[in-house]
Amino acid sequence: MGPWDYGLGALQGMVVSLAVSRSLNAGAHAGVAEIFLQAALFGSVSGLISLFLLSEIYLRLGASAGGTSTRPPVIHVLAYGGTPIAASLGLWLLTALLAGPATFMKAPPADADGFVVVLLYVQIAAFTLLSLWSVVLQVMGFSEIEGFKSRKAFLVWLLGQVLAFLGSIVLLKLISLWVPIDAPAP
């Protein structure tokens, strides 16, 4: 576990924050600089937190499936397995420079020219392929550090993702109970 692991975790968090911004149609009401600033500030922190939470999930799942790995190799697999996602930050930057706020909209605006529409679809396709590559790298890494066959490593990875997703849903529900989303602004 070294500084590169933490850096890659922070970069992955930034990219996930940018992807969430697109799914929330943030480009319709926020500027590109604001979206990237939020990704840098909050996404990087959430990426580091996710790295440690996921490592805990995978440590426990690996141990119950018969693996013998420790925390540093699990964090290393999560960080370096996510390198393609972290590298996609360059695609997000280039797309935002060329397409502006349309980069962070669910669908290209009706008045977007053909180049922007094609660029946005190419960026989505590239991001999807890089995300799939990350899955392959993480599964291969878990297979190696835990001594699992690929199928078992994939099932452990998949179960960990499901547990992390369910945990995030519960956390968001608890937060929404504590801070109502439709509360009037002060």
Secondary structure, DSSP 8 states (H G I E B T S, - for coil): --HHHHHHHHHHHHHHHHHHHHHTTGGGTS-HHHHHHHIIIIIHHHHHHHHHHHHHHHHHHHHHTT----HHHHHHHHHHHTHHHHHTHHHHHHHHHHHGGGGGSSS--TT--HHHHHHHHHHHHHHHHHHHHHHHHHHHHHHHHHT--HHHHHHHHHHHHHHHHHHHHHHHHHHHHHS-TT----
